[in-house]
Amino acid sequence: MSRPTRLLALLLVATLPALAAEPGRPSRADLRRVMEQHTRSVVQVSGPRRSGTGVFVGAAGQVLTSVDPVGEEYVGLQAATVVHGEQRLPARVVLANVALRVAVVAAPDGAYPAVPVRLLKEGDSLAGRWVVGVIPASRRQPATPVTAQATRAPAPFFDVPLALPPGSPVFDAEGRLLAVVVQRTRGGCRVLPMSEVKVRLPSADET
């Protein structure tokens, strides 16, 4: 190999790390942080309809989930079960919104590992932002944190090209809850930002 060719090869190798590290993309350390938060705060929610995923958003036991396990007809009833670790906790359906496809259930009073929440500022968009989701464990591999960029969808939702089940949390790089998955799509999943949950479901703060 001639000297100019060797210099060109060295230059390409030197620039590869910079090209691979896309601006804003969560690092491996970020993924570990998200996985730790996910392990602490994510639960399974069983309702009259089916079972799904949820996440503690209140230290007193409030769980944000998809509307799939419960429906509006069960609001106010002790109609769900939250599985947290080895505990099966009876839960009351606090609210369910079919239009937004989310629900809140409340476990018995206690101290729970609520996830930190990040709200988008007014005028900010989730589109183009790097987010982190956790692909559920399967027989072949354990639960795995992965990154993707959110894209626009019919307001107030956004799409994320990750195969996450409804009720799953979507995090930012610091392990804060940024959005919740409301349904699966052909290319991944549709999510509702926590800023929209805050605005559109104000009664959730009163539970």
C-alpha positions as CSV (number, residue, x, y, z in Angstrom):
1,M,0.0,0.0,0.0
2,S,1.4,3.4,-1.0
3,R,2.0,6.1,1.6
4,P,-1.0,8.3,0.3
5,T,-3.3,5.3,0.4
6,R,-2.1,4.5,4.0
7,L,-2.8,8.1,5.1
8,L,-6.3,8.0,3.6
9,A,-7.1,4.7,5.3
10,L,-5.9,6.2,8.7
11,L,-8.0,9.3,8.1
12,L,-11.1,7.2,7.5
13,V,-10.5,5.1,10.6
14,A,-10.0,8.2,12.7
15,T,-13.3,9.8,11.5
16,L,-15.5,6.7,11.9
17,P,-16.2,7.2,15.7
18,A,-17.3,10.8,15.0
19,L,-19.6,9.7,12.2
20,A,-21.1,6.9,14.3
21,A,-21.8,9.1,17.3
22,E,-24.9,11.0,16.1
23,P,-25.7,14.2,18.0
24,G,-28.1,13.6,20.8
25,R,-28.2,9.9,20.5
26,P,-28.2,8.2,23.9
27,S,-24.9,6.5,24.9
28,R,-24.4,3.0,26.4
29,A,-24.3,4.7,29.8
30,D,-27.7,6.3,29.1
31,L,-29.1,2.9,28.1
32,R,-27.9,1.4,31.4
33,R,-29.5,4.2,33.3
34,V,-32.8,3.7,31.4
35,M,-32.7,0.0,32.1
36,E,-32.3,0.5,35.8
37,Q,-35.2,2.9,35.9
38,H,-37.3,0.5,33.8
39,T,-36.6,-2.4,36.1
40,R,-37.7,-0.4,39.2
41,S,-40.8,1.3,37.9
42,V,-42.4,-0.8,35.2
43,V,-45.3,-3.2,36.2
44,Q,-47.8,-5.5,34.6
45,V,-51.5,-4.5,34.7
46,S,-54.2,-7.1,34.5
47,G,-57.8,-5.8,33.9
48,P,-61.2,-7.1,32.9
49,R,-60.2,-7.1,29.3
50,R,-56.6,-8.2,29.1
51,S,-53.1,-7.7,30.6
52,G,-50.6,-5.0,29.6
53,T,-47.7,-2.9,30.7
54,G,-47.8,0.1,33.0
55,V,-45.4,2.4,34.9
56,F,-45.5,4.0,38.3
57,V,-46.0,7.7,37.9
58,G,-47.0,8.4,41.5
59,A,-45.2,7.4,44.7
60,A,-48.5,6.6,46.2
61,G,-49.2,3.9,43.7
62,Q,-50.6,5.6,40.6
63,V,-49.9,3.6,37.4
64,L,-50.1,5.0,33.9
65,T,-51.0,2.3,31.3
66,S,-52.8,1.7,28.1
67,V,-56.6,1.8,28.0
68,D,-56.5,-1.8,26.6
69,P,-56.6,-3.6,30.0
70,V,-59.4,-1.5,31.3
71,G,-62.2,0.7,29.9
72,E,-64.2,3.7,30.8
73,E,-67.0,1.5,32.2
74,Y,-64.6,0.4,35.0
75,V,-63.6,3.8,36.3
76,G,-64.1,3.9,40.1
77,L,-64.1,0.2,40.4
78,Q,-61.5,-2.1,42.0
79,A,-61.2,-3.9,38.6
80,A,-57.5,-4.3,38.0
81,T,-54.4,-5.9,39.4
82,V,-50.8,-4.5,39.4
83,V,-48.0,-7.0,39.4
84,H,-44.9,-5.4,41.0
85,G,-42.1,-7.8,41.5
86,E,-43.6,-10.8,43.3
87,Q,-46.5,-8.8,44.6
88,R,-50.0,-8.9,43.1
89,L,-51.8,-5.7,44.2
90,P,-55.5,-4.9,43.8
91,A,-55.9,-1.6,41.9
92,R,-58.8,0.8,41.4
93,V,-59.4,2.2,37.9
94,V,-59.0,6.0,38.4
95,L,-59.6,7.1,34.8
96,A,-59.7,5.8,31.3
97,N,-59.7,7.8,28.1
98,V,-60.6,6.0,24.9
99,A,-59.7,8.9,22.7
100,L,-56.2,9.2,24.1
101,R,-56.0,5.4,24.7
102,V,-54.5,5.8,28.2
103,A,-55.7,4.9,31.7
104,V,-54.6,5.4,35.3
105,V,-55.0,2.7,38.0
106,A,-54.1,3.1,41.6
107,A,-52.5,0.4,43.8
108,P,-53.1,0.4,47.5
109,D,-51.6,3.3,49.5
110,G,-47.9,2.8,50.0
111,A,-44.5,3.9,48.8
112,Y,-43.7,3.0,45.2
113,P,-40.8,3.7,42.9
114,A,-42.3,6.4,40.7
115,V,-40.5,7.2,37.5
116,P,-39.2,10.8,37.0
117,V,-41.2,12.6,34.3
118,R,-40.0,15.0,31.6
119,L,-42.6,17.4,30.2
120,L,-42.0,19.1,26.9
121,K,-42.1,22.8,27.0
122,E,-44.8,24.6,25.1
123,G,-44.0,24.7,21.5
124,D,-41.5,21.9,21.7
125,S,-42.1,18.7,19.6
126,L,-41.1,15.1,20.1
127,A,-40.5,14.7,16.4
128,G,-36.8,14.2,15.7
129,R,-35.8,13.6,19.3
130,W,-33.9,10.5,20.3
131,V,-35.8,8.3,22.7
132,V,-35.2,5.0,24.5
133,G,-37.6,2.1,24.8
134,V,-37.1,-1.3,26.3
135,I,-38.0,-4.3,24.1
136,P,-39.6,-7.0,26.3
137,A,-37.8,-10.1,27.1
138,S,-38.4,-13.2,25.0
139,R,-37.2,-16.8,25.3
140,R,-34.1,-16.0,23.2
141,Q,-33.0,-12.7,24.9
142,P,-33.5,-10.6,28.0
143,A,-35.2,-7.2,27.9
144,T,-33.1,-4.8,25.9
145,P,-33.0,-1.0,25.8
146,V,-32.9,0.4,22.3
147,T,-32.9,3.9,20.7
148,A,-34.9,5.5,18.0
149,Q,-36.0,8.9,16.7
150,A,-39.7,9.9,17.1
151,T,-41.6,11.1,14.0
152,R,-44.8,13.1,13.6
153,A,-48.2,11.5,13.7
154,P,-51.8,12.8,14.0
155,A,-51.8,15.2,17.0
156,P,-51.3,14.8,19.9
157,F,-49.5,11.6,19.1
158,F,-46.0,10.7,17.7
159,D,-44.7,7.5,16.2
160,V,-41.6,5.6,17.3
161,P,-40.1,2.8,15.2
162,L,-39.8,0.4,18.1
163,A,-41.8,-2.8,18.7
164,L,-43.1,-1.8,22.1
165,P,-46.4,-3.0,23.6
166,P,-49.1,-0.6,24.7
167,G,-48.6,0.9,28.1
168,S,-44.8,0.8,27.8
169,P,-42.8,3.8,28.9
170,V,-40.6,5.8,26.5
171,F,-37.6,7.5,28.1
172,D,-35.2,10.3,27.4
173,A,-31.4,9.7,27.8
174,E,-31.6,10.6,31.5
175,G,-34.1,7.9,32.3
176,R,-37.1,10.3,32.6
177,L,-40.5,9.3,31.3
178,L,-41.1,11.2,28.1
179,A,-44.1,9.4,26.6
180,V,-46.3,6.3,26.9
181,V,-47.1,3.8,24.2
182,V,-50.8,3.8,23.3
183,Q,-50.9,1.4,20.4
184,R,-48.8,-0.8,18.1
185,T,-48.4,0.3,14.5
186,R,-47.1,-1.4,11.4
187,G,-43.7,0.3,11.7
188,G,-43.4,0.3,15.5
189,C,-45.7,2.1,18.0
190,R,-47.6,5.3,18.6
191,V,-46.9,7.3,21.8
192,L,-48.5,10.1,23.8
193,P,-46.1,12.6,25.3
194,M,-46.3,13.1,29.1
195,S,-46.9,16.8,28.5
196,E,-50.2,15.9,26.8
197,V,-51.1,13.5,29.6
198,K,-50.5,16.3,32.1
199,V,-52.7,18.8,30.2
200,R,-55.5,16.4,29.1
201,L,-55.8,14.2,32.2
202,P,-55.6,16.8,35.1
203,S,-57.6,14.5,37.4
204,A,-54.7,12.1,37.4
205,D,-52.9,14.5,39.8
206,E,-55.7,14.3,42.2
207,T,-55.6,10.6,42.8
